[in-house]
Amino acid sequence: MSPLDVITGAYSYTGRFVAPLLLQHGRKLRTLTNHPDRQNPLYGQIETLPLDFDDRGHLVAALRGADTLYNTYWVRSNHGAASFEQAVRNTGVLIDAAREAGVRRVVHVSIANPDKSNRPYYRGKAALEARVRASGISYAILRPTLLFGHGDVLINNIAWFIRHLPVFAIPGDGQYRLQPVFVEDYAEQIVAAGLSSENLTLDAAGPERFSFEGLVRLLRDAMGKRTALLRVPPVLALAGAGAVSLALRDITLTADELRDLMDEMLISTEPSTCRTRLSGWVYEHEAELGHQYASEVNRHYRVNLGLG
């Protein structure tokens, strides 16, 4: 009989790359999600149940019999009813339910450098890492840097702005660094960690580092655009991002995200663990970069913005 795994958000960005790999490994799969995607080819292959943090009994029942829980649940920012504090509480409920249900192993998605910032996003991530380690369940904690790949938000949307605007604003001097990691490499690392039994905390980072301005130039050159790059004070960049967010009815960039970027939180201090180079990938996929705006709000709240 095939082992049963449970993943939160199999139709989410990370989850939709992890789930097929688990199926390929012969695992039976169940997802807990509040955004079932009936058009996704995965929908007919996996059991789909609601992710209800207010019903502990439901969570325990959904997790009972599972070998491994792959937890990708989190929120990007405080928006509407969602908050970091709520996400921490919800994840704690999920981990406690996994322990009660007898789950063998938890693979928990975190973020690179969670202990290097006291801003709410990172503080919440650090708290949940501690919660996972204290749970008594075998665990793997994965710490990605900046994800890129088909349908990502940040790199795709930078490309979208380059395609649609004559000028792209670079906050500050643009020399702060980031380290993109290919989402499919990351998914492979997640699955490998789940199939292990050793307690692990691993960074997931690509083989290249770029300055932010260098990354924007790479995307611009790969797409053959002539968009001018203009360095502006960070406060002016945030004001512009706020105006764009209102126009697009989305979250383009928050003040904390800009601080994290400029503080170089999106790089790893560990040796690279993933092989795919962004510098090659963007030229192979330049035709698809930035053609469709990827709305963070739409992704999580299913608002149809109709942006091509």
N, C-alpha and C positions, 0 to 999 in steps of 0.2 A: 504494500500500500504506500502511495506517495506521501512524503511528509507534508504537512500543512504549514504554510507561512502566512502571516498577516502583514499587510503594508498599509499605512495610512496614505491616502492620496495617490492611488495607482494611476489616476488620470491627470495628476499635477505634473509640473515640469520635470522634476527629478524622477518621480514615481513612474512615469510612462517609459523611461529608459531602463529602470530597474526591473519592473514587472516582467517584460519579455525574457530577460535573462534568467529569472527564477523559473519561468515556465520551461525554458530550454534545459535547465538543470533537472527537470522532472519533478519540480515541486508543485503541489496543489496550492492555489493562491486565493486568498480572500482579501478584499480591500475594505477599509473603513473610510468613507468619504461623504461629504455633503454636496459634492458636485459630480454626480455620476454622468459620464459621457457616453450616451447610448450609440453615438456614431463612431466611437473608437473601436477598432477591431478587437481590442482586449476585452470589451464588455461581455462578449459571449463566452469568453474563456475563463473568467474569474468570477467568483461570488462577490457581489457588491452589497454592503450593508452601510447604514448611516453611522456617522461618527458623532455620537451623542455623549458629550462629557457630563451632562446632567443626569444620565442614567447609568450609574455604576454597574448595576446588574446586567444591563445590556452589554457593556464593554467586557465584563468578565465572561459572559456567555460567548461573545464573539471571538474572544481570545482563547477560550478553553480548547485544549487539544492542539494548539499551535506550537510548532517547534521554535520559530523565530519571529519576532516582531521587528519590522523595519519601519522606523518612525521618521517621517519626513515633515510632520506637522510643525508649522511655525507661522508667524505673521511678519510682514516686512516692516510695518509701521503702525502707529496708533491711528486707526481710521474707522470712523463710525463706531460700531459696538466692539470692534476688535482692539485689543491693546496688548502690550508686552506682558503686563502683569497677569492678564487673563490667560495668555498663552502659556505662561509658566505654570499657573494653577491647573490648566487643562492637561498639560503634559504630565504633571505630577499625578493627576487622577489616572491617566493612561498607564503610567509606569506601575502604580499600585495595583491596577486591575490586572496587568500582565503578571505580576508576582502572585496575586491571588489565583489566577487561572493556571499557574504552573508552567508558564512559558519558559523554555530553556534559555533563550538568548535574546537580547535586545541589541539591534543596530540603530544607533541614534545619530541623526544628522545634526551637526553643530555648525561652527564657523571657525575659520582660522583666527588665532590670537584672541580667544574669548576673555582671557585674563589680563589683557593689556589696555582695556578701556573700561571706564565706569559708566559709560553712556548706556541707556536702558536696553538697547538691542544686545550688546555684548554682556552686560550684567545678567540679563535673563539667560543667555546661552551658557554662561559660566555656572549659574545656579543649577541649571538642568543637567549639566555634565556631572556636577557633584551629586545630584539626585540619582542619576543612573548608577554611578559608582557605589552609592550607599544602598542600592536596592537589593543587593544579594543575588541578583540575576547575572549570569554570564553576559558580558557586554563588549561591544565595539563602538567607539565614538569616532566619527569621521568629520574632519574639519576642512571643508573646501575653501579655496580662495575665491576667485571670481569665475563663475561658470560661463562657458560659451558653447554654442552649438545650435542646432535647428530649433528656432522658436525661443531663444533666450530673450530676456528683456533688455538688459543694459547695453550690450554690444550691438544688438539688432537695432535698438532705438537711437543710438549714436549714429549708426549708418542711415537710419530713416531721416534724421535731421540733416545729415550731410547731403542726402539726395534732394531734400525739399527746401533747404535754406541757402542763401548765398554766403552767409557768414556763420561760423560755429564759434561759440564763446568758450575759451579755455579758462577755468577759474585759476587765479594766481599765476605762478610761473609755469605750471603744467609739468614740472619735473618730478613730482611725486610718483612712486612706482606702484605697479600692480602686476599680478602673476596669473594670467588666465589659465583655467583648466577645462579641458573638453568634457562635456557632460557624459559622453559615452564611456570615456576612460574612468570617470568618477563612478558611474553605475557599475562598471566591472569591479572596481575596488570595494564598493558597498556589498555586492553579492559575495565576493571572496571573503570579506570580513564576517559575513553572516554564516558562511559554511565552516568557519574556524570555531575553535572553542576557547582560545586564549583571550584574556581581557586585554583590549587594545585601545589606544588613542592615537589616531593617525591623521596627519595632514594629507590633503589631496590637492596637489599643485602641479601645474604644467611646467614644461622645461624652459620657458622663456619669461623674462621680465621686461616690461615696457614702462617708460614714463607715460603719464596720461596723454601728454601731447603726442608722443611717439605712437601710441595706440590709435589716436584719432587720425594721424597722418597715414598710418598703415591702412586703415579702412578707406580713407579718401583715395589713396593711390590705387588700392585694389579695385575700387569701383570706377576709376578713371574720372573722378570729379575735380573741379577746380575751386571748391568751396574755400573761402578765405578763413584762416584761423586767427582769432583775435583774443589776446590775453586780456582778461578783465579782472578787477578786484572780486574776491569771493562773494562779498555782499551783493555786488551787482549781478553776478552769475545766479545767486539764489533768487533775487528779485525777478530775473528773467525766467528762471525755472518755475517760479510761482505763477507768473502770468501764463506760461505755456500749460501748466497743470490745469488752470481754470479753463483755458480754451479747449483742451483735450479731455477735460473731466477725468483726470488721471493723476497719479503720483509720479512726477518725473524725477525729482531730486529733493531730498530733505536736507535741512541744515546738519543734522547728525551724520547723514550719509556722506555729505561733502567733507566734514571734519574727519570721518573715518578714512575716506579716500586720501586726503591730504596728509594724514598721519601714517600712511602706508600700512593700513591694517589688512589690505588685500594681497599680501605677500606672505610666504612661508619662510621660516628660519630653518626648515628641514630640507634634506635633499629632495629633488623632484621625484614624484612617484608616478607621474602620468606622461605618456609619450607623445601625444599629438601636439604639434606646434601651430599656434594660431597664425603665425606668419605664412604658413603654407595653406592652412585651411581656408583663410579668407579669399585667397586667389582662386582656389578650387570652387568656392561657393559664392563668388562675388555677384553672380546674377540673381541670387535670392536675398542678398543682404539688404535689409532696410526697405524692402518693397511694401511690407505690411507692418504697420505700427503695432507693437505688442503692448497692450494695455494691462497694467498691473491690476487695476480695478476690475476690468472686464474678466480677467483670468480668475479672480476670486469672488466676484459678485455677479458675473454673467450679465454685464451691461453691454449692449451692442452699440459700439461707437461708430461703426461703418467707416473706418479710416483705412484708405487704401494706400 
